[in-house]
Amino acid sequence: MVKEFEVRWEGELPAGPQEVWDAITRHSAGYMWTIEYEPWIGGAERGLTAGGGTVTAWAPLRHFSTRTRPETERDGVNELDYRLEPVGSATYLRYVHRTAVPAGDYDRQLAACRHHTSFYQHSLGQYACHFAGREAAYVSVDGPESSPQGGFLALRRALGLAGDVVTGDRVRLTPAGLEPIDGVVDYVTGSFLGVRSADALYRLYGRDTWGWPVGVALHLFGEDVDQAASERAWGDWVAGVFDGERVA
């Protein structure tokens, strides 16, 4: 049995409507993950949902929405709606996500969705402001099943981050076996952390808050990025963090 919920988010993003529109509809790998949309009402969505979906609104720079195809919905509807409004050189975004989750897990899923939504929309603004139009190599690595037990703090320690970093701090990430990364903290809460470098967005997902494995996502904008090699390297690093945790 499933139960529907609706999550709303609205706020100002530090980029113009063209940059925000392009990020949502063409460059989602730059801030979320790889999704493809055919650019018309009735066009196909690929990558957002397992069974695919359909574009239901396509008004460039103003309104975009997509929802799952009824014939492929296994667990209920999943629908995203974006409405853009210019505010000087910025964009005011109104976003609605409607979906269905198992009724017995409703409260946890709703809380997690609200927090993830805030982080994703912030990352959308970071991409549209600092990397607009650039293609991203997207890398995502999850921690092991043991990582729900203090996994977020373990990742932060392994990157050399102090417990009191705040948005705007200049930091150097020092993942063992990888090159150091210089950047600025652009987002930090008790469950998520974002660092922006000159050519990448680094995201830590503390899903241990909700009893799930933690995750690391990289949006890499440098030239000649080897996506497969980056995924192997960061996968090895994440595994090493939790191997070390168990030994300790």
Buried (B, 14 or more C-beta within 10 A) or exposed (E): EBBEBEBEBEEEBBBBBBBBBBBBBBBBBBBBBBBBBBEEEEBBBEBBBEBBBBBBBBEEBBBBBBBBEEEEBEBBBBBBBBBBBBEEEBBBBBBBBBBBBEEEEBEBBBEBBBBBBBBBBBBBBBBBBBBBEBEBBBBBBBBBEBBBEBBBBBBBBBBBBEEEBEEEBEBEBEBEEBEEBEBBBBBBEEBBBBBBBEBBBBBBBBBBBBEBBBBBBBBBBEEEBEEEEBBEBBBBBBEBBBEEBEEE
